[in-house]
């Protein structure tokens, strides 16, 4: 099938177009009947949440550009914002339509059969309507603030992504509009029945408000009440060269966010022309920016229903993080790392606890002199921050790079940064014009044999919440050369030093791109038809066109390239010769955990090189961020990485294959390949390893997924 | 003092150069030679461009430096650094406000930065080369030149069979040349303008009669390493991995001829090399050409070691062993200087041996240490070099010859001690009108008095033909009895001898009796 595909003219796939197809794959998870029902609902929410972010950043960016001016991307490859927006708009409408069809026609009816009713007002019995009115009067009415629009009351500032109601009304023959925010502190879905059974009858809060307006607009005839929601341009940049205090500038920038321009207006499909036009005028949006929704707006709120208790049979089976065998005893983490040498923990199959334990031990250990850490996205009440605060209070030299520019987590991060600074830590807020995205921890400890440094490098953030959802790999080591590189990395980040000659680490934006290109080119140089080269890249996104060109060149020169990419993928193998095209295989895995780890493998003619780290293959990662890739030389860890990569490449249950230009195979009907489902196979692998280590007897009785890795020949 | 040998020590070494301030933190020992680098910091600061242009370090650079050194202090605190050695090289050395800069740094951070002379760099170069070069290179068996091409100066040292025979600081550093020519020469013609400037400096050296020939040319300095990296990359050899690199004269010449300014700036942007370092490559290549010409060497050896690393090796060695591996080189060079001024080697050896004998025997009396012994030996070797100029008041001629000679291995203050020791080793004792002497700190004056008193007795004994092996010394109350075994009696005959003994009594309040 693949060989018949005609050669494409597009050498690259546009980043935004590719992203939309990624979100289409997210939506496919909502359609997969093999997924539990609440899991399907969760993916409906994720699809919406992703799309919100896409509008706030990417679409907003396109609107800021001159619509007719070709924008350069790479070499001769350009795009016109107007054309691209048109293309995106068309696809977004198709996908949103598909999302609502899936929700309305499949998921909501299926939920009803399990006792979860999302009703509209008309469907409620008189008794339930009465209950609802009481609820309204008691809990919602007091927090409502309707704003009538007239010459003395101008159109108010509508907050980003909040659900609003537009009320068109009439008095003395004159029409007037009012707007009212659906309170965000009230649950979006209100349970009306008093049954003790799980589930129940739910009414959306905006529906309840819309049917109880009489008390709010006395003397007015309500002609129409319709929900709407706006999305603003939330991407901002600061001229970091000319500012003195990044923290203050960030606060100012965040405060100005509510006033930023509107890039999307979502309205109910039933909105009248009069109201629609009036809203468009007030919000200064064009027709192409309006999306009519046939159903409930803001489906992100479906997370509330997806998390309903008492429906374990409708939810994904629990896969609690397992204790890491590398840390599963009473020995201190320092002793473990020293004795065992380098080891990894694979989240979320294994627990994030070793990192917290290492930090907590370091905070209390009188021999620890200093702790340095990068923090990108942290949770509220983060145990990582708590441990660092404790360390600072205990007199350790604590240095924390808090990347307050981490998009949409800015406020959380600023709060954490200020708390740490108050505890006495040296807090650095990043480097001008470079976002610090690497994940690194360095602990300096004075031991009997002298100073020893402990390092933890990771592919994911120091966030114990996302550590239960994202697949990431953490690497613990006391290797001196690596520690020196990490120490240098912190010196660069904190402004203590210019970039050095790096020993082991590949560090962006200094050496990473050059080194990656070298590794790809080397593979192409040594590969022959009889001795092909081999590259495996597991990344979240692959969109750096310079790297892609080198990959194309390698593929055309007998290098087999396997790419496991979750999101954006700018490669179009169909632009190559049949030989080059056949050498590229692209797999995209979307499943219950978010694939987040980055692993790089280069066969190097039998002397393979492995790297892991924080960097995706994107221009921003390689050129505008501080990122790290670290080499893995330990044979045991390499074997584990091999297993992870081969398992993922063999996944036919959730691994979509690229089958055409920006086209991926569907996995909706692939239940028969359940035994190849990589996330389940990996969980079983770690469970078996844990049992072998802790309870060999139980392991013998344990039922494990039967999984046979396919060899390359089988494929 | 050597440290406890049971645990490693954490040391800091700071080098303040023309382009940047650099610091190493290393864990050293417990065995000598074991050095594990913990931190390697490098912060750009345009000192050289300030100093070579205006003669002083700008106020802005002083402020930046205080911040940088404060960061260095914090970093040392982080690792529990017990001792730190900080040095500043040519840019600061030449700055008219060097003292102010160093005091500002000391006041702001507590770090005392020592001004490093060219001769100090020559010492470090030797230690770095001997620590890095493999035995097979035969540094100990050949005539060799070590040239340290810095930003402000080029330190040239010659060795014969591993012993230093000459060292001099040439004021032709890479940045200095660029700064001096900026505005005078266009980028395109820079090479043509630089060449005669550099050639002229070497021509002066050749005319001074120093033998610069060598089979081996060893070059050091950041620009040399940069040039080599460019060569490796451009010739497809990849990254440098060995501690020492070799490049033949032919290879060097083809590299030099292929250099052009545009390629250099492109190198800088592509390889994330600092622009100023990339720019230094061209003058560096011309300097190396001249070095090849004057030495007639066929090969260039480049140890991949920086000044801060050399500093750390030296510091760690001193802390862990208490030894100075360079002492022999210092004495070797001093002997070469004495030979240059046609001194009587046999007599000098006798004076030196007698001085060492007296110094050791009278250790309790003078309370001086190993360092002062070295200074006494240097004074003993050089005390007669003034005779080359004039027999009259030759001690004064010797003193200023010493002051004008680069003596690697000792500091400027120490050289001054040697000079005054020689100045007062005969004739009059220091007087109130000797302003230069009186301006010295009391402690320094005390050392000079003690060393010159000992040197006087050593000379007196040597004049009588007494050698150290035949000397016996004992103290008896406030008398020191010195006997030359098997020698004829040596009664004090003339007023000169009497004056020397009186001088000794004046300094130590002990009467020397020569039996």
Interface residues (C-beta under 8 A of the other chain):
Chain A: X369 X370 X397 X426 X444 X446 X448 X449 X450 X451 X453 X480 X484 X487 X488 X491 X495 X496 X497 X498 X499 X500 X510 X511 X514
Chain B: X7 X8 X10 X20 X27 X36 X37 X38 X39 X40 X41 X42 X43 X44 X71 X74 X75 X77 X78 X79 X80 X270 X271 X272 X274
